């Protein structure tokens, strides 16, 4: 340790404790009034960006001795006059010291200059240097941290949320409210995700509107992944579906909620039952899933219907329901020649179809139709989305391939035979190949169509990428020489190029039938408008496409809202590039994802502020394209649509300025 280095440490003792701020000086902490902290904890809203603990500790060492004295008095619960009297300085000097301390900890910025940052400072200390807080104070605020999340600010969501907050508080919980107002606020998403990173439990209210929200799905995914990685399995999640059957949840949301405690609310008469269930859940570690929460026992309707009673889902179904093809196809727009080429390919032995397009372009919907064509040919079909795999599945190749085989076995309704065919001597890839060849393909009497969706997620694990995709390529090659492998048809769905270097002879991304899905053309948008009962002129189609281009999901969302007379085209266009507009939820999800990758945010800012196409680093261009934010034409990058250009030009400039 360097001479003079200040290292905070706690020395326990009866009735309180000592915090030594230097090697030769210590201070006896006074026990502050508990009421101060209890009242403060109820009023705090988490308004700061959580710093990495090491970064925060480094900032602490930059404080002057006087600033540390002020800080110790401040976190002990003393007001400015008490601190001034204790240290023999003026109250104005105290305020100046606290302001400078907040600045050193990066708790203030230009956007909210002049605002009070004291609550941020207290919360920051509690999170990053809790040993600075008096022991009994820390114990008093060490309540179970619960996030209460709901999407709509209207009843019944709001009234149920209020009653739940009261019940949770009465059970000794510290409740953080995550609602649509906070999601729209400056730094609101940062507050929500910071709480998700530290909370013990999450209560999720799911109305039909929440079930179609991209941000809600993103938050549940975040909580689920944190739970998978947390040694104590935190946060525990309880989903309360408000007049929202399990079948109305989008495909990804259903997957994230598997094994999660669930309750259903249909009317105010259910409120006492739900409140009692919440109390039981708080005192139990075992999930209580309602019978309807099992997807195997539910018949999933398509997210589309002839009368659009529910918003279009942000995530498509990977498999069409049996007997509902015409109904499910009511709003599905075929690309000229694409579907027919795929249908012809899937009928060929050992075929491999590669579908590539940015997010929400219809890749999964196309895969679902290819799988359905397989069922019409009496083939066995299995859809598998890597997006729904738990994080710990990707820890090593052996575990990943066993999970891969187990899921396919489950979907084929066959007994698990992994122990029989898996051998440490031969290794993971040989074992996986043997399991398919000697068990799965040998057992089923028909060809097997395997739809692999969201394979981009595997790209994030370089230690798995080459081995797994090399295995798929070898199976495709085996079909040229061996009859058993001719039974396997592969459909691989991804959003961008495989940016992990791979041997061209081992990659599945340069063989088979490549399908690049284009955006909708004006004629297709006009046809889709007619299917929604809208007698649009061509100029109305042009106006919508001038804002969102031919983006399939954004087009569908607009036509849905206009057809239901929730908004006019003129109103939609006027508010589209704002958080309050129809696309606010979609735009906030994109903005949040960018905030997790500052280098991509910086790259996108260059794109949306340029007057002409620009060039980016290849990796940045690939990733922005996979997110659906830009168009790639050779080495030139342009904004995907005017909606993104307007929104992100303003938001990214604002973030940079702050």
N, C-alpha and C positions, 0 to 999 in steps of 0.2 A: 504494500500500500504506500502511495506517495506521501511524503511528509505534508501534514496539514490537510490531507484528504478527509472530507466529511462523509461519514457512513452512518446512516441512521440505524439504530438497533434498539430493541426493547428489552428492558430489564424488569421482570415481573416482581410484584410485591403485594402485600395485603392492602386492600383498599385503593389500589391504583397501580401505576407503574411509572418508571422513569424512561425517558427517551434520550439517549446520548447522541448529540449532534456533532460531537468532535471527540478527539482522543483525550482531551483534558478538561472537558466541561460537560456537565449534564444538568438537566433541569427536572424538577419534580413537577409532574402534570397534576393539575387540579381536576377533579371529577366535575364536568359541566352538568348543568341541569338537563336531565333526560328529556324533559318536555321540549326544550329547544330543538333537540335532534329529532324527536318523533314528529313534531310539527313540520320541521324542515324536510324530513324524508317524505312526508305526504305531499308537500308542495313541489318537490323537485321534479322537473322534467329534464330528461337527459339531453342537454343541448350542446354537448361537445363531441368532437371526434376523439375517440379513445386512442391515445398514443400507445405505441409499443412500450412495454414496461421498461426496457433498457433505455429507450429514448427519453422516457419520463425521468428515469433515475439520473441520466446524464444532465438533463435540464436542472434537476434539483441541485446538483453540484455547482451550478453557475450562480446560485443565489449568494448574496453577500451575507455576512454574519448577522447584520441587522435585519435583513429580509427573513432569515430563518427564525429569528426571535419573533418577528411579527407573525409569521406563518404558524408557529407553534401556539401562540396565543389565539390566533384566529380559529384554528381547527379545534381548540379546546372549548369553543363556543362563546368566547368573549366578544362584546361589541366594540366599536371603535373607541368610545370614551374609556372603557375599561383597559383596552390595550394601550391607549395613550397614557393613562395614569400609571400603568405598570412599568412602561418603558421610558416614562418622562419625555414624551414627545407630543406634538400637537395631533389633533384628530385629522387635520389635513394631511399631515405627513403619513399617518397610518393609511389613509385612503390611497395616497400616492404609492406607498410601498406595495399595497395589495394589487393596485393596477399594474405595477411593474412585474410583480410575481406572475400575474395572469399572462402577461405578455411573454415572459420567459417560458412558460408552459404552453405557449401557443393556443391559449384559450380565447383570444379575441382576434378579430379581423376587421378589415375596413368596412365590411358590409353591415356589421352591427356595432360600429364604433360608438362609444358613449353608453352602451348598455351595460348592465351589471353582470359581471362574470363570476360572482362569488359562489353561486350555487354550482357552477361548473367546476370551480376550484375545489370545493368540498368533495364533490363526486369524484373528481380526478384523483384526489389524494386517497379517497376510500378504495378506489380501484387499483391504483398503482403503488401507493406507499401506505397501506393500511396500518403499518406499525407506528405511524405518526399520530394516529387517532387514539385517544384514551381508551383503555380496555373496556370499561363498562359502557362507554358510548358505542364502541364497535359492536359489542354484544347486543345493545339495544336496537341497532339498525341492521343486525344480521338476521333479518326476516326472510322467509322464502320469497324469492323474486318471481313474480308471475306476470306474463304478458297476456293481456286480454285483447284479442284481435278481432275486429269486425270491419266490414267494408262499407256498409250503408249507414247513413246517419238518420234514417227514418225507422219508424216502428214496423215490425216488432223487434228488429235488430237492436235499436237504441235502448228501448225500455228493458229488454232482456239483459243487455250489457250493463245497464245501471244496477239492476238487481244482482247480477253476478259480481260486480265490483264490490257492492255492499257485503255480500256473503263472503267473498275472498278476504276482504279487509277484516271482517269479524273473525276469520280463522287465523288471523295474525300474519297475513301475506302482505307484501308490498307490491302494489298493482301498477303496472305500466300499461296505459291505453294506446293501442295502435289502431287508428281508424283512418278513414279516407282523408280527413282534414290534415292529419299529421303527415300522411304520405305526400300531400301536395305542398307542404311547407318547406321552406328553405332548410336544408340539412335534415329534413324529416326522415328520409330513408336512412341516413347515417345513424340517427337516433334509434330507429327501430332495429337495425342490424347490430348496433352496439349492444342493445338490450338482449337480442337473440343470442349473442355470444356469451352472455353472463347469466342468463335467467335459469331458474330451476324448472319451471313449468310454463306451458303455453296453453291457453284456452282459446280455441279457434271457432268463431261463429261463422258458419257457412250457409249463406242464403244462395239462391240461384244466381244472383248477380256476382256474389263473391266467388262462386264456383267457376265463373267465366273470366275472372280477373287474372291477368298475367302476373301482377305483383303479388297477389295472394299465393298463387302457385309457387312463385319464386321464394317467398318467405317460408312456406312449408318445406320446400326442398332444402333451404338453408338450415332450418331447425332440425330436419331429419338427418342431414349429413353431420351436423354437429353432434346429435345424439349418438350416431353410429361411431363417432370418433372419441366421444367423451368416456373416460374410464368408469364413470358412474351412470352412464346412459342418460345424461341430461342434455336438453330439457325433455321431461315427460310431456306428452302432447295429448290433449283432449279435444276432439272435434265435435261440435254441437251443430247438427244440420237443421237449419230453420226452414221448414217447408221445402226441403231440398232432398229428394230421394238420392240414394247412392248412385243411381244411374245417371243423374244430371251432372255429376262431377266429371271434369275432363279426364282423359286417360292417365296423364301423368299424375294428377292430383290423387286419383284412386290408388295409384301405385305407391305414392309417398305415404298414404294413410293406412296401408296394409299393416296390421298388427298394432294400430294406434287405438286408444280408447275412444269410443264414439257414443253419442247420444242423439236422439232425434226429438225435435220440438215441432209440434204441429199446430198447437193452439195455446192460449194462456193457461188452460187447464194443465198443461204439461210443465209449467214453470216450477211448481213445488217439486215435482219428480226430478227435473233437471238439477235444481239447487241441491237436493239431497244427494244426487249422483256426484256432483262436484265435491261435496264434503267427503263422501266416501273415497273418491279418487285422490283427494289430498292426503288421506290417511293410508292409502294403499299403493303398493308398487306394481300391482298386477293390472294390465289393461282390461277393460270391460267393453268388448265389441258387440254392438247390437247385431242380431241375426242378419239384418239386411246389409251389414258391412262386409259380406263375403262375396267377392266378385264372381266366384265360381257358381254361386247359386242365383246370380242375377242375370237377366237378359238385358243386354245393353242396347238401348235405342241409338240410332244414329244421332249425332249432334245436329243434323239437319232435319227439317220436316217440311211438308208442303205448306203449312202455315207457320211462319217463323215465330213461335211463342217464346223462344229462348235465344239469347245472343249466340252468335257463332262461336264455337269453342276455339281457343287459341292453340289447342293441341288436338290433332285429328286422331280418330280411332285407328289402331293398326290392323284391325280385322273387321270386316263388315258382318253385321248380324245375319244369321241365317233367315232367309225368307223375306228380307226387307230391302232387297237390292234396289228396286225401283224407287221406293220411298227415300232410301238413303241417297240416291243419285239425284234427287230433285234439284240440288244446287251445285252439283259437281260439274265442273267445266272440263271437258276433254280437250287436250291439246292435239291438233291435227297430226295423226299418224303415230303419236307417242304410245297411246294405250295399245293399239293394234300390234305394234312391233314388240311390246312387252309380252302380250298374250301369246304371240307366236314363239317368242324365245322361251317362255316358261314351259312350253310343251316339248322342248328339245332336251334330250338326256344330257345331264351334266352341265346344264347352262348356268351362266352367271350374269346377272343384270346389275349394273351399277347406276344408281339414281343419285345425281348430285344437283343441289340447288341451295340457295340461302334458306334460312329459317322461315317457316310459315309460307312456303311456296307451294305446298301440296305434295311433298315427297311421301309422307306417311299415307296420305289418302291414295296415292297411286300404288304404293306397296300393298295397301289393303285390297285394292281391286285386282292386283296380280295374284295375291293369295286366294281371293275369291274365285278367280278363274281356275286356280289349282283345285279347289274343292269341286268345281263343276266337272273337272276331269277325273274326279275321284282320287286325288292325291291327298296325302296327309300334309297339313300346313301348320307351321309354328311361327307366330310373330314374337320377336324378342327385342325389347328396347333396352339398350345399355344405360339409358338415362335413369332407369329405375333401380339399377344395381346399387347395393350398399357400398360405401366407400372402402370398407375393409376387404371387399372382394378383389380389389386391384392391388393388394399388398405384394403378391408374388404370382408368378405364372402358374404354379401348381394349383393354388387356391382359385385363381381366375378360371382356369380350364375346367376344374371340377364343378364350379358354379355353373359354367356354361353348359356342361353336359347334364347337370342335375335339372336345370330349368327346362331344357328341351325334353328330357325324360318325363318330367312332370306334365308338360303340355301334351305329350303324346299318351298320357295316362298309362305309362308303363312302370313296372317296379324298378326301384333304384338298384343298379348293379355295379355301382362305382367300386366297391371294395373288391369285387371279383376281377375287374379288368384293369384296375389302376396298380401300377407297379413302380416302386421307387428305383428299381434296377434299370428299367427302360427309360424312365423320365416322363415328364408331363406330356410332351407333344406326341410321343409314341403311344402313351396310354390313352390320350384323347382320341387319336386316330383309331386305335384298336377298339375303343368303346363304340365309336360310330360304326366301324366296319363289321365287327363281330357281334354287336348287340343291337344297336338301334336300327341300322339299315337292314340287318339280317332278320330282325324280328317283324318289322312292318312289311305288309305284302305289296304296298303301293309305293310309288315315288314320294319323296319328301321335299316340300318347298319350305326353305328356311329363310324367313324375312328378318334381317338384322338391321334394326333402326338405330339411329343416333350413334353410329360407330365412331363418330368424332371423339367421344369421351375417352376412347382407348388411346387416342393420340396424346393425351395428357400424361400417359405413363410409358415413356420411351422404353423402359425395360420389358414391357409387354408387347409393344407395337409390332416390331419386326417378327417376333416368334408367332404371334397370333395370326397376323395377316399373311405371313408366309405359310402357315398351316392351311388357311383357306385357299390360297393359291395352289398348294400341292393337291388338295382334294379336287379342285377343278381340273388339274392336269391328270390326276388319276383316272378321271372319267373317260379319258381318251383311250385308255388301255385296259381298264378293268370294269367288268359288268356291274359289280356291286356299287361302284361310285357313280354310275350313270343314273342311279335312282335319285341322287341328290341334286336339287336346283337351289342356287343361292341368289338372294336378292339383298344387295348391300346398299344401305342408304346413308349418305353423309352430306355435310353442309359445305365442305371446302376440300381443297386438295390435301392429300396426306403430306403434311409438312415435315414429317420425320423422314430422314434419308433412309431409303430402302433399296436393296438390290432389285433392279428391274426384272430379274428372273424369279423373284420371290414375292413380288407385289401383286395383289389382286386388282390394283387400280389401273392397270394397263392392258387388261384382257376382258373378254366378255362383251356384252352389249352396253355401251355408255349412253346414259340418258341425262341430258342437261335440260331441266325444266325452264321454259321461258315464262316471262310475265304474261298476263292477259293482254290481248289486243283489244282495240276499241270495240270491234264487233262482238267479242266475247263478253265484254262488260255490258253492252247494250242488251244482249241476249239474257244475261244474268239479271239485269234490271227488270226485264219483262217477266221472268220467272218469279220475281218478288211482287208482281202486280203493278209495276211502275211503267207508265207509258212515256218513257223519256225520249226527248229529241236528241239528236247527235251532239248538239252543243252542250247539253247537260252532262253527257258522258265525257266530253272533252274537258269540262270544268273540273269534274272530279279527278280525272286522270292527270290534269295539270298539277294537282296537289299531291296525289299519292302514286302516280304512275299506274302500272298494271299489277300492283302488289295484291295478290289474291285475298289475303286475310283482311287488309284494310278496305278493299273494295266491298267484301262481304259485310264487314261491320257497318260501313256507311249505308249500304242498301237495306240492311236489317233495320237500322234506326229510322231511316226515312220511310220505309214501308209501314212501320208501326206508328208513324206520325209523331215520333218523339222529337224530331228535329227536321228542319228544312235543309235543302242543299245549301242555300245561302248562309244559314246559320252555321252549318257544319264547316264550310270553307272559312268563315270569319274567325272561328275559334279553334280550328284544327291544330295549329302549331302552338297551342298553349296547354298548360296543365289542367285547365278547366274544360277543355274541349273533349270531343268524343274519343280522341286517341290518347288522352292524358295518361291512362293506366299503361298503355303500350309504350309510350315515350318514356315514362318514368322507369319502367323496367330496363329499357335500353340505357338510360342515363345511369342507373345504378350499376349495371354491368360494366359500363365504361369507367365508373369511378373506382372499380376494383383493378383496373388496368390503366394507370395514368399514361403509359406510353401510347396506348391506343386512343385515348382521349386527345392527346396532343396531336397524333396523326390525323384524327378525324377533323380536328379544328383547322388544320391546314387545308383539308379537302373542302370544307364548307365555306371557308373564307376566301378561297381562290376563285378567280374569274374564269379560269380555264382548267382543263384536266392537268393533274400533277402526277408525279411519280413518288412512290413510297418504298420503304424497305419491303421486299417480297413478303416476309412473314407478317408484317403489319397489314399489308393489302389483303392477304389471304384471310386473316382473322376478321378484319372489318367486313369483308365480303361474306364470310360465313355467318356473321351476325345479321346480315341483310342490310347493312348501312350504306354500302357503296357499290358501284358498278365497276367491274374490271374489264378493260379492253386492252389486251396486251399488257404493257407496263403502265398504262394510264388509268388513273383513278378519278371517278367523279361521284358526287352524291347520288344515292339511290333515287331520291325523289325530292320535290320541293318542300314537302312536309319536314323531312329530316334536315334539309338545308336550313330552313328558317328556325326550327326549334333548337338545333344544336349550335348554330351560329350564335344565338343569344345566350344559351345556357353555358356553353363552354367558355365564352368570353367572360361571363359573369363569374364562373368558377376561377378563371385565371386572374381576374381583377381582384378577387377577394383573397 
